[in-house]
Amino acid sequence: MIARHARQLREALLTADRAVLDRLVSDSLIFFHLGGTQDNKAGFVSAGDRMRLQKIEVSDQEIAIYGEAAVVTSEERVEATLVGKEAPISLHARLMTVWAKEDGRWRLTRYQPTPILPFKPTATG
């Protein structure tokens, strides 16, 4: 069930389908942007107004269910363009989402991407 919801979430993000996003996302969503700023459901659902996603590739997805809560972790590669900009952007991140049952339905309550950056060793270690 959670894997299906995670897939539906990605599909809705790719198509900027606000109706599906509204159905899957909790009113209490806390969403952290890659830069560390915090946002809410309205910002998450309207993200398609600012960024057009062309592709989301998912690997290493793991799902852990704890009663009426579930944690999904994965690695994602995203291709997108910012609205009003022509240059494409590529994102590579680890993603952690938390889903919880609300009124008997699984809803996304937390969304935390962490960028994967190239490793740069220092002279001391």
Sequence and secondary structure as in RCSB ss.txt:
>XXXX:A:sequence
MIARHARQLREALLTADRAVLDRLVSDSLIFFHLGGTQDNKAGFVSAGDRMRLQKIEVSDQEIAIYGEAAVVTSE
ERVEATLVGKEAPISLHARLMTVWAKEDGRWRLTRYQPTPILPFKPTATG
>XXXX:A:secstr
 HHHHHHHHHHHHHHT HHHHHHHEEEEEEEE TTS EE HHHHHTGGGTEEEEEEEEEEEEEEEETTEEEEEEE
EEEEEEETT  SEEEEEEEEEEEEEEETTEEEEEEEEEEE       TT 
